[in-house]
């Protein structure tokens, strides 16, 4: 199974560049992003689900 990271572009608690740096440093991969903030599941659920659906084989 491949590890993937999906991050909200407007997250002010964990800014996108912070998430990108940690993901590269620890996993050696880049992140995928969706619009939204820290609580993306509440503010942009459709965008989150569409991002996750792209991961399906």
Secondary structure, 3 states (H helix, E strand, C coil): CCCCCEEECCCCCCCHHHHHHHHHHHHCCCCEEECCCCCHHHHCHHHHHHHHHCCCC
